[in-house]
């Protein structure tokens, strides 16, 4: 195929055509930067989504079942019936209570979750110090790493908690004070959880929250397929009846994941502009090359080359530029993403981004989509210059030269 050979020679250029070759190099670099940026940014955005989902679902449940009146005294029977549903891994009652941790100089709000340690074995993997089984001891509590660091607490430390529900005094309700022993340090990797989440036994939370009867206010359900929550919730509602309502992890965190999805789409569109701008360099390179090669085009056409062959030569030149930029950008983007994932040299403030490092997750489908898009833009940018080159008249080309 002689068109490809001629296209390659034209790209190399002669001494008097070095400026055109330089413009071609700029277009290759522009496409490479756009492709690399797309791979890195989309990899980071996907990593953020996956990492946040993993951390959220690691410390919380996939589905939450609640009562309309807020109290579930018959939860053991409900747990048994929900566990019998196909696809359900576990179901356990949880008693939520808002407490205040008393320090020497300040106070912090804590969401205490009363649990059965045996039914929440998945939390054990997030216990950095101590043990989940320590919650069987009376007045024991597991607090987050950030909260423990803030108040200089270790396993075995005694800390005072306040509960809004207490005895009624002459001036109104008096908060209930209770001293509890730190039984473990929780480290989920999410700043929000590690600063405000705590675990204790149902009996302990029920006592400090002022519940007379041993009850819970939610049943947390974990299922095998986290992306099939709709079918699982329908089966749960059918089993336990209309007196209870269900919510899944996508509903409870809808704002967070919707924002992440919107940012990913926005960044994709913005960075595509870089590739489009680089494609204009391809157009300008080919247009200048057509003007520079007018005499050569006339000679080729006088020797029998068809207009389609001339168009194909310049079309291939543009494709070669686009492919070169795409390959360079793909390799650069993948290498930089892997380095970022391996060495984590970009640190984040965890109180702002909820994560302390930049997560990266490369997906072959996304990378192939970026490659296809880059090549498609390069093809579209070559159509006009290639067609104009094929329209040149050999007689006019040689006469003007």
C-alpha positions in Angstrom: 0.0 0.0 0.0 2.0 2.9 -1.3 -0.3 5.5 0.3 0.9 4.6 3.7 4.6 4.8 2.7 4.1 8.2 1.2 2.1 9.3 4.3 5.0 8.3 6.6 7.6 10.1 4.5 5.5 13.2 4.5 5.3 13.2 8.2 9.1 13.0 8.6 9.4 16.1 6.4 12.3 17.8 4.7 14.5 20.6 6.2 12.2 23.3 4.7 9.2 21.5 6.2 10.4 21.2 9.8 7.9 23.8 11.0 5.1 21.6 9.7 6.7 18.6 11.4 6.8 20.6 14.6 3.1 21.4 14.4 2.5 17.7 13.9 4.5 16.9 17.0 2.5 19.5 19.0 -0.7 17.8 17.9 0.6 14.4 19.0 1.6 15.8 22.4 -1.8 17.5 22.8 -3.7 14.3 22.1 -1.3 12.4 24.4 -1.9 14.9 27.3 -5.6 14.7 26.8 -5.7 10.9 26.8 -3.4 10.6 29.8 -5.4 13.1 31.7 -8.6 11.3 31.0 -7.2 8.0 32.1 -5.8 9.4 35.3 -8.8 11.5 36.3 -11.4 8.9 35.5 -9.3 6.3 37.3 -9.1 8.5 40.4 -12.9 9.2 40.2 -13.7 5.5 39.9 -11.2 4.8 42.7 -13.0 7.4 44.9 -16.4 5.8 44.2 -15.2 2.3 44.9 -13.2 3.1 48.0 -16.0 5.1 49.5 -18.5 2.4 48.8 -16.2 -0.2 50.3 -15.6 1.8 53.5 -19.3 2.8 53.9 -20.6 -0.7 53.4 -17.8 -2.2 55.5 -18.9 -0.4 58.7 -22.7 -0.1 57.9 -25.3 -2.3 56.4 -26.7 -2.8 52.9 -30.3 -2.5 53.9 -31.9 -0.9 57.0 -35.4 -2.0 58.2 -37.1 0.4 60.5 -40.4 0.7 62.3 -42.8 3.6 61.8 -43.2 4.0 65.6 -39.4 3.9 66.1 -39.3 0.9 68.4 -38.8 -2.8 67.6 -39.3 -5.0 70.6 -40.0 -8.1 68.6 -36.7 -7.9 66.6 -35.5 -11.4 67.4 -38.4 -12.9 65.4 -37.9 -10.3 62.6 -34.2 -11.2 62.4 -35.0 -14.9 62.1 -37.6 -14.3 59.3 -35.3 -11.9 57.3 -32.3 -14.3 57.6 -34.5 -17.0 55.9 -34.8 -14.9 52.8 -32.7 -16.1 49.8 -29.7 -13.9 49.3 -29.6 -12.5 52.8 -26.3 -13.0 54.6 -27.2 -11.6 58.0 -29.8 -9.6 59.8 -29.2 -8.0 63.3 -31.0 -5.4 65.4 -29.2 -2.2 66.2 -30.1 0.4 68.8 -28.9 3.9 67.8 -28.4 6.6 70.4 -26.9 10.1 70.3 -24.3 10.7 73.1 -21.9 13.3 74.1 -18.3 12.4 75.0 -17.0 14.6 77.8 -13.4 15.7 77.6 -11.5 17.9 80.0 -11.9 21.0 77.8 -14.5 20.2 75.1 -17.3 17.8 74.2 -17.9 15.8 71.0 -21.1 14.3 69.6 -21.0 10.5 69.1 -23.5 8.2 67.4 -23.5 5.0 69.5 -24.7 1.8 67.9 -25.8 -0.9 70.2 -25.1 -4.2 68.5 -24.8 -7.9 69.2 -21.0 -8.6 68.7 -21.7 -12.1 67.3 -24.0 -10.8 64.6 -21.6 -8.0 63.6 -18.5 -10.1 63.0 -17.7 -8.1 59.9 -16.8 -5.1 62.0 -13.9 -7.0 63.6 -11.7 -6.3 60.5 -11.9 -2.6 61.3 -10.8 -2.9 64.9 -7.3 -1.6 65.0 -6.8 -2.1 68.8 -8.7 -4.2 71.3 -11.4 -6.7 70.3 -15.0 -6.8 69.3 -15.7 -9.5 71.9 -14.7 -7.0 74.6 -18.2 -5.5 74.2 -19.6 -8.5 76.2 -18.1 -6.8 79.2 -20.5 -4.3 81.0 -20.1 -0.6 80.1 -17.6 -1.1 77.3 -17.5 0.9 74.1 -15.5 0.9 70.9 -14.7 4.4 69.5 -13.1 5.7 66.3 -9.4 6.3 65.8 -9.7 10.1 65.3 -11.9 10.4 68.3 -9.5 8.5 70.4 -6.6 10.6 69.2 -8.4 13.8 69.9 -9.0 12.9 73.6 -5.7 10.8 74.0 -7.6 7.6 74.7 -6.3 4.1 74.6 -7.8 0.6 75.1 -8.7 0.5 78.8 -9.2 4.2 79.2 -12.3 5.4 81.1 -14.4 8.1 79.5 -17.6 9.9 80.5 -20.6 10.0 78.2 -23.7 12.1 78.5 -27.1 11.0 77.2 -29.9 13.6 76.6 -32.5 11.3 78.2 -32.2 11.4 82.0 -34.1 12.0 85.2 -36.5 14.9 85.5 -35.3 17.6 87.9 -36.8 20.8 89.2 -35.3 22.7 86.2 -36.2 20.1 83.5 -34.5 17.0 82.2 -31.1 16.3 83.6 -28.7 14.5 81.1 -27.6 11.1 82.3 -23.9 10.6 82.9 -22.2 7.3 82.5 -18.5 6.2 82.7 -17.5 3.6 80.1 -14.3 1.8 79.4 -12.7 1.9 75.9 -12.8 -1.7 74.7 -11.4 -1.1 71.2 -10.3 1.5 68.6 -12.2 1.5 65.3 -10.3 2.5 62.1 -12.5 2.4 59.0 -10.4 4.9 57.0 -13.3 7.3 56.7 -12.8 10.4 58.7 -16.5 10.9 59.3 -16.9 7.5 60.9 -13.6 7.5 62.8 -14.6 10.8 64.5 -18.3 10.2 65.4 -19.1 6.4 65.3 -19.0 4.2 68.4 -20.1 0.6 69.1 -21.4 -0.9 72.3 -23.7 -3.8 73.3 -27.4 -3.4 73.0 -27.7 -3.6 76.8 -25.2 -0.9 77.4 -26.7 1.6 74.9 -30.2 0.7 76.1 -29.2 1.6 79.7 -27.5 4.9 78.9 -30.3 5.9 76.5 -33.0 5.3 79.1 -34.8 2.5 77.3 -36.9 0.5 79.8 -37.4 -2.5 77.5 -34.6 -4.2 75.6 -35.4 -3.1 72.1 -33.8 -1.8 68.9 -34.8 0.9 66.4 -33.4 -0.7 63.2 -32.5 -4.1 61.8 -29.4 -4.0 59.6 -29.4 -6.4 56.7 -26.4 -7.5 54.7 -26.9 -9.3 51.3 -24.7 -11.2 49.0 -25.2 -9.0 45.9 -25.0 -5.3 47.0 -26.3 -4.2 43.6 -29.5 -6.2 43.9 -31.0 -4.3 46.8 -34.3 -3.6 45.1 -35.2 -7.3 44.9 -34.0 -8.0 48.4 -36.1 -5.1 49.8 -39.2 -6.3 48.0 -38.7 -9.8 49.5 -38.2 -8.3 53.0 -41.3 -6.2 52.7 -43.3 -9.2 51.6 -42.0 -11.3 54.5 -42.4 -8.8 57.4 -45.5 -6.8 56.2 -46.4 -3.1 55.8 -45.6 -2.1 59.4 -41.9 -1.6 58.5 -40.1 0.4 55.9 -36.8 -0.3 54.2 -33.9 1.8 52.8 -30.8 0.6 51.0 -27.3 1.9 50.9 -27.9 3.7 47.6 -30.8 5.7 49.0 -29.0 6.5 52.3 -25.9 7.8 50.4 -27.7 9.1 47.2 -26.3 12.6 47.4 -22.7 11.4 47.8 -22.7 8.9 44.9 -24.7 11.2 42.7 -22.2 14.0 43.2 -19.3 11.6 42.4 -21.1 10.5 39.2 -21.8 14.1 38.1 -18.1 15.0 38.7 -16.9 12.1 36.7 -19.1 13.0 33.7 -18.1 16.6 34.0 -14.4 15.9 34.0 -14.8 13.5 31.1 -16.5 16.2 29.0 -14.0 18.9 30.0 -10.9 16.8 29.3 -12.4 15.7 25.9 -12.0 19.3 25.0 -8.2 18.9 25.2 -8.3 16.1 22.6 -10.6 18.2 20.4 -8.3 21.2 20.6 -5.3 18.9 19.7 -7.3 17.6 16.7 -7.4 21.2 15.3 -3.6 21.0 15.3 -4.0 17.9 13.1 -6.2 19.9 10.7 -3.8 22.8 10.5 -0.9 20.4 10.0 -2.6 18.6 7.1 -3.8 21.9 5.5 -0.3 23.3 5.5 1.0 20.0 4.2 -1.5 20.0 1.3 -0.4 23.6 0.4 3.3 22.6 0.6 2.9 19.4 -1.4 0.8 20.8 -4.2 3.6 20.0 -6.8 4.0 16.5 -5.5 0.2 15.9 -5.6 0.1 17.1 -9.2 3.0 14.7 -10.2 1.4 11.8 -8.5 -2.0 12.4 -10.2 -0.2 12.8 -13.6 1.4 9.5 -13.0 -2.0 7.8 -12.5 -2.8 8.3 -8.9 -6.5 8.7 -8.3 -8.1 11.4 -6.3 -9.1 8.8 -3.7 -5.5 7.7 -3.3 -4.4 11.3 -2.7 -7.1 11.7 -0.1 -6.1 8.5 1.4 -2.5 9.6 1.8 -3.4 12.7 3.8 -6.1 10.7 5.7 -3.5 8.2 6.8 -1.1 11.0 7.9 -3.8 12.4 10.2 -4.6 8.9 11.5 -0.9 8.2 12.2 -0.7 11.4 14.2 -3.8 10.5 16.2 -2.7 6.9 16.8 0.8 8.1 17.9 -0.8 10.6 20.4 -3.3 8.0 21.6 -0.6 5.3 22.2 1.7 7.8 24.0 -1.1 9.1 26.1 -2.4 5.7 27.0 1.0 4.4 28.1 1.7 7.6 30.1 -1.8 7.6 31.7 -1.6 3.9 32.8 2.0 4.2 34.1 1.3 7.4 36.1 -1.9 5.9 37.5 -0.1 2.7 38.6 2.6 4.8 40.2 0.0 6.9 42.0 -1.7 3.8 43.2 1.5 2.1 44.3 3.3 4.9 46.1 0.3 7.1 47.1 2.5 10.2 46.9 -0.6 12.5 46.8 -2.0 13.0 50.3 -5.4 14.5 51.0 -6.9 16.2 54.1 -9.2 13.5 55.5 -11.6 15.9 57.1 -12.4 17.3 53.7 -12.3 14.3 51.3 -13.0 11.6 53.9 -9.9 9.7 52.5 -6.3 10.4 53.3 -4.8 9.3 50.0 -5.9 9.4 46.3 -7.4 6.0 45.3 -7.0 4.8 41.7 -8.9 2.1 39.9 -8.3 1.5 36.2 -11.0 -0.2 34.3 -10.2 -1.8 30.9 -13.6 -0.7 29.5 -13.0 3.0 30.4 -9.5 2.9 28.9 -10.7 1.2 25.6 -13.5 3.9 25.4 -11.0 6.7 25.8 -8.8 5.1 23.1 -11.7 4.7 20.7 -12.9 8.3 21.3 -9.4 9.7 20.7 -9.0 7.8 17.4 -12.5 8.8 16.3 -11.8 12.5 16.9 -8.5 12.1 15.0 -10.4 10.5 12.1 -13.0 13.3 12.0 -10.3 15.9 12.0 -8.6 14.4 8.9 -11.7 14.3 6.7 -11.8 17.9 5.5 -8.0 18.3 4.6 -7.9 14.9 3.0 -11.0 15.6 0.8 -9.6 19.0 -0.2 -6.3 17.4 -1.2 -8.2 14.9 -3.5 -10.0 17.8 -5.2 -6.8 19.4 -6.5 -6.5 19.4 -10.3 -3.1 18.0 -11.5 -2.9 20.6 -14.3 -3.6 23.5 -12.0 -1.3 22.1 -9.3 1.7 21.9 -11.8 0.8 25.2 -13.4 0.7 27.1 -10.1 4.0 25.5 -9.0 
